[in-house]
Amino acid sequence: MTGTTGTPAGATPPLAELAGFAALHAKALGITRTELRQGLAAIRRDGTPDAWPRTWNRLAAHHQRADRPLHACRAHVLARFPYPADEHRRAAGDLAVRAFDTWRRSHGDIRRLELTLSSGTLTAWAAGLEPRAGRPLLLVMGGIISVKEQWAPFLAAARRLGVAVVVTEMPGVGENAHRYGPHSVEMIPELLDELGAAHCAAGVQLVALSFAGQLALSAAAEDPRITAVHTVGAPTDGVFRDPAVWATLPRTTTATLAHLAQREPPQLEKELATLALDEQALARVRVPVRYVASRRDEIIPRREWERLAEHLPDFTWVEFDDVHGSPAHLADTRLWLLHGVLDALGDRRARALAALLAVRGRADRGGTTRTHAAHHGERSRT
């Protein structure tokens, strides 16, 4: 099978592109700048196809020997980047899960869930998931590259936030055995069904990044259990059905999508087109939606979040002058997402975070439609 831009779906894109995207991935994981710089230098010197996973697995082994299992997990996650295209990357993914499992056993009530949905099995990590506690549920999911083990901070913070946290993966990523495609929109509602009514009774907020944001918005349009959606760089339209947009996507993105969907390029583009959210679907999204946008995003065109501002009644977004995922604004993105979660909970700590974000002065452009109904159709913009 060949990728949409000529890259074999089972092979990884060129090192130069991988290194660029890995900068965001490594920063989000907590890989230090020194570790990233030294690792990339070693990979370039080596020059062989296996250099990438071998280098980061070597770093993971170093952390493992030093009894730092979470650090080891993060290095193994980088070793599988962007997806398990070969045996070394597949092994790295398995080792990441094992290292995380070692870490979580010494960190409170984090437990492993194995759920069977209609299209395959799904694995998640959960914290604070006690039906009698009556806590709101926070369901967290990364994009087409992110594995669930990256969300350790959310799990560790569950009790402080006053919520139950479940972290999982997009179809085809990590231990999610589903194939990514049109039927993927059923995954979140089915997952909530499996968790049970008691865990969803106090409301479910979704933190879903990039392509997972589309799944979250699709679910929010139909599922009354969902009370808010928080996302970063989510595609909703052109990325799925505009050939001109598709032609500009990085090879890392198209190759990864081909891997997750297990499809030949012509069929892949046709299938993904059905995931676009039309105006009727957006009209059914009545819950608060909070969106982090990047002005120089090389994957998500500006029009994607402009459409949401036109059609969603409670949509607030922040724009950073950055590329996809806003790697230079990672701290601000995390604060902004946390503020949105707390605000949706009615937690007074949201005010303190709002003040902190204002002091930092990094969210210099954005807008909201929250005042739309109250102000006769005027959109607030900062």
Kinemage of the C-alpha trace (Angstrom):
@kinemage 1
@onewidth
@group {chain A} dominant
@subgroup {mainchain}
@vectorlist {calphas} color= white
{ca met a 1} P 0.000 0.000 0.000
{ca thr a 2} L 1.353 3.434 -0.847
{ca gly a 3} L 0.660 6.697 0.933
{ca thr a 4} L -1.267 9.525 -0.658
{ca thr a 5} L 1.866 11.502 -1.450
{ca gly a 6} L 3.996 8.622 -2.626
{ca thr a 7} L 5.164 7.445 0.798
{ca pro a 8} L 4.553 3.733 1.472
{ca ala a 9} L 1.933 3.476 4.206
{ca gly a 10} L 4.083 0.953 6.047
{ca ala a 11} L 7.162 3.182 5.938
{ca thr a 12} L 7.919 6.351 7.846
{ca pro a 13} L 8.403 9.794 6.279
{ca pro a 14} L 11.843 11.379 5.813
{ca leu a 15} L 13.955 12.158 8.876
{ca ala a 16} L 13.826 15.918 8.298
{ca glu a 17} L 10.038 15.944 8.562
{ca leu a 18} L 10.000 13.490 11.461
{ca ala a 19} L 12.463 15.634 13.378
{ca gly a 20} L 10.286 18.720 12.914
{ca phe a 21} L 7.116 17.077 14.168
{ca ala a 22} L 9.004 15.260 16.919
{ca ala a 23} L 9.933 18.597 18.469
{ca leu a 24} L 6.287 19.153 19.477
{ca his a 25} L 5.818 15.503 20.399
{ca ala a 26} L 8.957 15.416 22.556
{ca lys a 27} L 8.073 18.664 24.326
{ca ala a 28} L 4.588 17.393 25.126
{ca leu a 29} L 6.084 14.171 26.454
{ca gly a 30} L 8.565 15.942 28.704
{ca ile a 31} L 11.679 14.902 26.764
{ca thr a 32} L 14.293 17.559 27.539
{ca arg a 33} L 15.783 19.777 24.854
{ca thr a 34} L 19.190 18.249 25.525
{ca glu a 35} L 17.853 14.718 25.145
{ca leu a 36} L 16.080 15.661 21.905
{ca arg a 37} L 19.108 17.442 20.452
{ca gln a 38} L 21.510 14.635 21.340
{ca gly a 39} L 19.111 11.980 20.107
{ca leu a 40} L 18.536 13.642 16.724
{ca ala a 41} L 22.270 14.140 16.288
{ca ala a 42} L 22.872 10.437 16.980
{ca ile a 43} L 20.154 9.449 14.500
{ca arg a 44} L 21.662 11.628 11.767
{ca arg a 45} L 25.133 10.188 12.372
{ca asp a 46} L 23.781 6.646 12.239
{ca gly a 47} L 21.762 7.175 9.058
{ca thr a 48} L 20.108 3.736 9.046
{ca pro a 49} L 16.318 3.148 8.992
{ca asp a 50} L 16.397 1.664 12.493
{ca ala a 51} L 18.304 4.576 14.008
{ca trp a 52} L 15.164 6.389 15.174
{ca pro a 53} L 13.602 3.696 17.381
{ca arg a 54} L 16.977 2.344 18.475
{ca thr a 55} L 18.163 5.745 19.730
{ca trp a 56} L 15.074 6.551 21.778
{ca asn a 57} L 14.797 2.997 23.121
{ca arg a 58} L 18.385 3.389 24.320
{ca leu a 59} L 17.354 6.541 26.208
{ca ala a 60} L 14.393 4.634 27.680
{ca ala a 61} L 16.726 1.878 28.891
{ca his a 62} L 18.865 4.522 30.609
{ca his a 63} L 15.830 5.840 32.497
{ca gln a 64} L 14.694 2.314 33.325
{ca arg a 65} L 18.050 1.518 34.920
{ca ala a 66} L 17.729 4.712 36.964
{ca asp a 67} L 14.290 3.570 38.205
{ca arg a 68} L 12.416 6.281 36.307
{ca pro a 69} L 9.662 4.252 34.625
{ca leu a 70} L 7.564 7.234 33.494
{ca his a 71} L 10.608 8.809 31.825
{ca ala a 72} L 11.323 5.444 30.209
{ca cys a 73} L 7.732 5.276 28.993
{ca arg a 74} L 8.023 8.697 27.357
{ca ala a 75} L 11.218 7.755 25.538
{ca his a 76} L 9.627 4.531 24.258
{ca val a 77} L 6.653 6.580 23.027
{ca leu a 78} L 9.029 8.763 21.023
{ca ala a 79} L 10.685 5.610 19.671
{ca arg a 80} L 7.362 4.455 18.139
{ca phe a 81} L 6.793 7.867 16.531
{ca pro a 82} L 4.830 8.518 14.382
{ca tyr a 83} L 3.262 5.026 14.364
{ca pro a 84} L 4.500 1.404 14.602
{ca ala a 85} L 5.633 1.028 10.990
{ca asp a 86} L 8.239 -1.632 11.805
{ca glu a 87} L 9.064 -4.233 14.411
{ca his a 88} L 11.298 -1.886 16.428
{ca arg a 89} L 8.529 0.708 16.713
{ca arg a 90} L 5.941 -1.935 17.594
{ca ala a 91} L 8.208 -3.220 20.357
{ca ala a 92} L 8.697 0.336 21.614
{ca gly a 93} L 4.930 0.770 21.889
{ca asp a 94} L 4.631 -2.399 23.961
{ca leu a 95} L 7.515 -1.327 26.193
{ca ala a 96} L 5.895 2.072 26.738
{ca val a 97} L 2.751 0.388 28.070
{ca arg a 98} L 4.799 -1.849 30.379
{ca ala a 99} L 6.809 1.077 31.741
{ca phe a 100} L 3.637 3.087 32.334
{ca asp a 101} L 2.071 0.117 34.091
{ca thr a 102} L 5.075 -0.001 36.442
{ca trp a 103} L 4.723 3.714 37.178
{ca arg a 104} L 0.964 3.723 37.759
{ca arg a 105} L 1.116 0.888 40.315
{ca ser a 106} L 2.957 3.244 42.669
{ca his a 107} L 0.745 6.276 41.971
{ca gly a 108} L -2.652 5.880 43.581
{ca asp a 109} L -5.793 4.438 42.099
{ca ile a 110} L -4.916 4.454 38.390
{ca arg a 111} L -6.305 1.296 36.873
{ca arg a 112} L -6.423 -0.382 33.506
{ca leu a 113} L -9.706 -0.853 31.665
{ca glu a 114} L -10.197 -3.282 28.794
{ca leu a 115} L -13.444 -2.662 26.945
{ca thr a 116} L -15.068 -4.505 24.051
{ca leu a 117} L -16.885 -2.268 21.580
{ca ser a 118} L -18.677 -3.232 18.380
{ca ser a 119} L -15.640 -2.676 16.143
{ca gly a 120} L -12.924 -4.072 18.383
{ca thr a 121} L -11.258 -3.855 21.754
{ca leu a 122} L -10.196 -0.669 23.465
{ca thr a 123} L -7.903 -0.124 26.428
{ca ala a 124} L -7.868 2.873 28.761
{ca trp a 125} L -6.314 4.106 31.981
{ca ala a 126} L -8.694 5.470 34.614
{ca ala a 127} L -8.402 7.390 37.875
{ca gly a 128} L -11.097 8.339 40.359
{ca leu a 129} L -13.634 6.142 38.611
{ca glu a 130} L -15.931 5.444 41.571
{ca pro a 131} L -19.672 5.412 40.783
{ca arg a 132} L -20.714 6.295 44.311
{ca ala a 133} L -18.534 9.393 44.310
{ca gly a 134} L -20.756 11.015 41.685
{ca arg a 135} L -17.900 12.867 40.061
{ca pro a 136} L -18.092 14.382 36.585
{ca leu a 137} L -16.159 12.372 33.996
{ca leu a 138} L -13.268 13.729 31.945
{ca leu a 139} L -12.563 11.613 28.844
{ca val a 140} L -9.167 12.402 27.317
{ca met a 141} L -7.906 11.360 23.880
{ca gly a 142} L -4.913 12.463 21.810
{ca gly a 143} L -4.672 12.668 18.030
{ca ile a 144} L -3.414 10.306 15.344
{ca ile a 145} L 0.032 9.986 16.928
{ca ser a 146} L -0.613 10.311 20.678
{ca val a 147} L -0.882 7.237 22.886
{ca lys a 148} L -2.823 7.172 26.150
{ca glu a 149} L 0.340 6.834 28.253
{ca gln a 150} L 1.119 10.484 27.478
{ca trp a 151} L -1.708 11.626 29.766
{ca ala a 152} L -0.183 10.712 33.130
{ca pro a 153} L -0.573 14.297 34.483
{ca phe a 154} L -4.358 14.247 33.955
{ca leu a 155} L -4.626 10.913 35.744
{ca ala a 156} L -2.466 12.060 38.637
{ca ala a 157} L -4.563 15.237 38.993
{ca ala a 158} L -7.987 13.538 38.983
{ca arg a 159} L -8.708 13.956 42.683
{ca arg a 160} L -7.420 17.543 42.795
{ca leu a 161} L -9.703 18.394 39.883
{ca gly a 162} L -12.646 16.667 41.527
{ca val a 163} L -13.358 14.498 38.484
{ca ala a 164} L -12.976 10.947 37.274
{ca val a 165} L -10.490 10.704 34.392
{ca val a 166} L -10.396 8.130 31.608
{ca val a 167} L -7.660 8.390 28.982
{ca thr a 168} L -7.683 6.369 25.786
{ca glu a 169} L -6.639 6.496 22.115
{ca met a 170} L -8.003 7.166 18.674
{ca pro a 171} L -8.904 4.178 16.492
{ca gly a 172} L -5.777 2.438 15.273
{ca val a 173} L -3.493 4.148 17.804
{ca gly a 174} L -1.714 2.233 20.552
{ca glu a 175} L -3.929 -0.446 22.062
{ca asn a 176} L -7.089 0.702 20.291
{ca ala a 177} L -7.831 -2.145 17.877
{ca his a 178} L -10.468 -0.225 15.911
{ca arg a 179} L -9.762 0.773 12.333
{ca tyr a 180} L -10.059 4.518 11.734
{ca gly a 181} L -12.867 5.358 9.330
{ca pro a 182} L -16.473 6.573 9.061
{ca his a 183} L -17.655 4.216 11.792
{ca ser a 184} L -15.168 5.756 14.249
{ca val a 185} L -17.746 8.385 15.223
{ca glu a 186} L -19.530 5.631 17.157
{ca met a 187} L -16.538 4.969 19.414
{ca ile a 188} L -17.067 7.645 22.078
{ca pro a 189} L -20.794 6.950 22.654
{ca glu a 190} L -20.082 3.199 22.818
{ca leu a 191} L -17.233 3.784 25.256
{ca leu a 192} L -19.553 5.785 27.515
{ca asp a 193} L -22.115 2.988 27.280
{ca glu a 194} L -19.471 0.527 28.449
{ca leu a 195} L -18.434 2.741 31.357
{ca gly a 196} L -22.055 2.773 32.481
{ca ala a 197} L -24.706 5.297 33.423
{ca ala a 198} L -23.387 5.789 36.953
{ca his a 199} L -20.049 7.111 35.688
{ca cys a 200} L -21.710 9.484 33.204
{ca ala a 201} L -24.553 10.761 35.384
{ca ala a 202} L -22.719 13.931 36.487
{ca gly a 203} L -21.788 14.838 32.916
{ca val a 204} L -18.902 14.038 30.561
{ca gln a 205} L -16.357 16.541 29.306
{ca leu a 206} L -14.168 15.572 26.352
{ca val a 207} L -10.557 16.691 25.942
{ca ala a 208} L -9.775 15.507 22.424
{ca leu a 209} L -6.854 16.798 20.405
{ca ser a 210} L -6.454 17.249 16.644
{ca phe a 211} L -8.289 14.527 14.668
{ca ala a 212} L -9.828 13.218 17.900
{ca gly a 213} L -11.538 16.590 18.171
{ca gln a 214} L -13.665 15.710 15.148
{ca leu a 215} L -14.787 12.497 16.880
{ca ala a 216} L -15.615 14.516 20.002
{ca leu a 217} L -17.689 17.078 18.097
{ca ser a 218} L -19.526 14.305 16.235
{ca ala a 219} L -20.365 12.636 19.537
{ca ala a 220} L -21.414 15.924 21.139
{ca ala a 221} L -23.907 16.495 18.326
{ca glu a 222} L -25.781 13.315 19.269
{ca asp a 223} L -24.991 12.309 22.857
{ca pro a 224} L -26.690 14.250 25.697
{ca arg a 225} L -24.218 12.864 28.244
{ca ile a 226} L -21.497 15.127 26.824
{ca thr a 227} L -21.423 18.533 28.511
{ca ala a 228} L -18.344 20.196 26.952
{ca val a 229} L -15.631 19.671 24.322
{ca his a 230} L -12.065 20.974 24.600
{ca thr a 231} L -9.771 20.571 21.606
{ca val a 232} L -6.585 21.745 19.904
{ca gly a 233} L -6.348 22.046 16.119
{ca ala a 234} L -9.353 19.871 15.290
{ca pro a 235} L -10.318 19.347 11.632
{ca thr a 236} L -13.996 19.460 10.790
{ca asp a 237} L -14.386 19.972 7.050
{ca gly a 238} L -11.749 20.803 4.422
{ca val a 239} L -9.099 18.431 5.729
{ca phe a 240} L -11.532 15.598 5.099
{ca arg a 241} L -13.145 16.515 1.801
{ca asp a 242} L -11.170 19.233 0.005
{ca pro a 243} L -8.551 17.752 -2.382
{ca ala a 244} L -6.659 21.056 -2.386
{ca val a 245} L -6.244 20.905 1.399
{ca trp a 246} L -5.393 17.207 1.309
{ca ala a 247} L -2.622 17.864 -1.217
{ca thr a 248} L -0.880 20.214 1.224
{ca leu a 249} L -0.870 17.831 4.190
{ca pro a 250} L 2.557 16.732 5.471
{ca arg a 251} L 3.634 13.218 4.554
{ca thr a 252} L 3.754 12.340 8.250
{ca thr a 253} L 0.019 13.101 8.495
{ca thr a 254} L -1.099 11.255 5.363
{ca ala a 255} L 1.105 8.228 6.032
{ca thr a 256} L -0.174 7.980 9.604
{ca leu a 257} L -3.800 8.276 8.493
{ca ala a 258} L -3.215 5.532 5.912
{ca his a 259} L -1.779 3.333 8.654
{ca leu a 260} L -4.706 3.951 11.022
{ca ala a 261} L -7.335 3.443 8.323
{ca gln a 262} L -5.574 0.456 6.696
{ca arg a 263} L -6.629 1.767 3.325
{ca glu a 264} L -5.204 2.471 -0.117
{ca pro a 265} L -4.988 6.219 -0.905
{ca pro a 266} L -8.047 6.574 -3.191
{ca gln a 267} L -10.252 4.651 -0.771
{ca leu a 268} L -8.751 6.497 2.201
{ca glu a 269} L -9.652 9.925 0.838
{ca lys a 270} L -13.149 8.757 -0.072
{ca glu a 271} L -13.779 7.287 3.377
{ca leu a 272} L -12.423 10.246 5.289
{ca ala a 273} L -14.634 12.628 3.304
{ca thr a 274} L -17.629 11.198 5.149
{ca leu a 275} L -16.173 12.398 8.457
{ca ala a 276} L -16.639 16.076 7.557
{ca leu a 277} L -19.155 17.838 9.789
{ca asp a 278} L -21.792 19.677 7.756
{ca glu a 279} L -23.866 22.596 8.957
{ca gln a 280} L -26.678 20.337 10.159
{ca ala a 281} L -24.294 18.347 12.351
{ca leu a 282} L -22.717 21.497 13.784
{ca ala a 283} L -26.171 22.895 14.537
{ca arg a 284} L -26.729 19.970 16.907
{ca val a 285} L -23.620 20.809 18.974
{ca arg a 286} L -25.166 22.892 21.757
{ca val a 287} L -22.549 22.356 24.479
{ca pro a 288} L -19.565 24.645 25.199
{ca val a 289} L -16.671 24.048 22.781
{ca arg a 290} L -13.200 25.424 23.577
{ca tyr a 291} L -10.598 25.431 20.791
{ca val a 292} L -6.864 26.199 20.606
{ca ala a 293} L -5.916 27.336 17.093
{ca ser a 294} L -2.511 27.873 15.496
{ca arg a 295} L -2.249 30.611 12.889
{ca arg a 296} L 0.576 28.895 10.991
{ca asp a 297} L -0.909 25.416 11.267
{ca glu a 298} L 0.427 23.299 8.408
{ca ile a 299} L -2.384 20.734 8.816
{ca ile a 300} L -5.517 22.606 9.899
{ca pro a 301} L -6.570 25.586 7.722
{ca arg a 302} L -7.960 28.674 9.421
{ca arg a 303} L -11.336 28.022 7.811
{ca glu a 304} L -11.780 24.974 10.063
{ca trp a 305} L -12.262 27.009 13.236
{ca glu a 306} L -13.919 29.935 11.465
{ca arg a 307} L -16.769 27.568 10.511
{ca leu a 308} L -17.171 26.579 14.147
{ca ala a 309} L -17.381 30.230 15.159
{ca glu a 310} L -20.126 30.709 12.569
{ca his a 311} L -22.269 27.768 13.657
{ca leu a 312} L -21.680 26.970 17.342
{ca pro a 313} L -23.618 28.976 19.949
{ca asp a 314} L -21.034 28.528 22.715
{ca phe a 315} L -17.633 28.484 21.026
{ca thr a 316} L -14.527 30.128 22.460
{ca trp a 317} L -11.153 29.966 20.801
{ca val a 318} L -7.644 31.247 21.326
{ca glu a 319} L -5.101 31.713 18.530
{ca phe a 320} L -1.354 31.364 18.898
{ca asp a 321} L 1.128 32.473 16.261
{ca asp a 322} L 2.501 28.971 15.919
{ca val a 323} L 2.424 25.736 13.929
{ca his a 324} L 0.169 22.700 14.509
{ca gly a 325} L -0.265 21.966 18.189
{ca ser a 326} L 1.351 25.303 19.143
{ca pro a 327} L 4.578 23.760 20.494
{ca ala a 328} L 6.004 27.167 21.434
{ca his a 329} L 2.902 27.819 23.545
{ca leu a 330} L 2.561 24.452 25.244
{ca ala a 331} L 2.292 25.821 28.789
{ca asp a 332} L -0.356 28.343 27.729
{ca thr a 333} L -2.290 25.636 25.867
{ca arg a 334} L -2.342 23.413 28.930
{ca leu a 335} L -3.446 26.283 31.175
{ca trp a 336} L -6.146 27.259 28.690
{ca leu a 337} L -7.508 23.709 28.459
{ca leu a 338} L -7.481 23.338 32.241
{ca his a 339} L -9.258 26.672 32.580
{ca gly a 340} L -11.949 25.462 30.176
{ca val a 341} L -12.481 22.235 32.110
{ca leu a 342} L -12.740 24.029 35.455
{ca asp a 343} L -14.988 26.721 34.005
{ca ala a 344} L -17.380 24.083 32.631
{ca leu a 345} L -17.437 22.512 36.112
{ca gly a 346} L -18.321 25.845 37.688
{ca asp a 347} L -15.099 25.610 39.711
{ca arg a 348} L -13.975 28.963 41.113
{ca arg a 349} L -10.350 28.041 40.403
{ca ala a 350} L -11.133 28.853 36.768
{ca arg a 351} L -11.047 32.567 37.657
{ca ala a 352} L -7.517 32.320 38.985
{ca leu a 353} L -6.382 30.554 35.828
{ca ala a 354} L -8.082 33.187 33.674
{ca ala a 355} L -6.192 35.886 35.563
{ca leu a 356} L -2.925 33.983 35.135
{ca leu a 357} L -3.464 33.654 31.389
{ca ala a 358} L -4.204 37.375 31.167
{ca val a 359} L -1.012 38.208 33.061
{ca arg a 360} L 1.032 35.957 30.792
{ca gly a 361} L -0.390 37.880 27.852
{ca arg a 362} L 0.155 35.050 25.414
{ca ala a 363} L -3.440 34.532 24.266
{ca asp a 364} L -3.319 37.695 22.193
{ca arg a 365} L -6.097 36.884 19.769
{ca gly a 366} L -9.230 34.804 19.757
{ca gly a 367} L -12.920 35.154 20.205
{ca thr a 368} L -16.140 33.760 21.572
{ca thr a 369} L -19.746 33.262 20.555
{ca arg a 370} L -20.865 32.836 24.163
{ca thr a 371} L -22.488 36.259 24.088
{ca his a 372} L -24.136 35.530 20.727
{ca ala a 373} L -27.622 34.873 22.073
{ca ala a 374} L -27.447 37.556 24.742
{ca his a 375} L -26.273 40.266 22.351
{ca his a 376} L -28.509 39.693 19.354
{ca gly a 377} L -26.018 37.938 17.137
{ca glu a 378} L -22.872 39.941 17.795
{ca arg a 379} L -19.732 37.847 18.078
{ca ser a 380} L -17.276 38.898 20.769
{ca arg a 381} L -13.715 39.109 19.578
{ca thr a 382} L -10.522 40.008 21.398
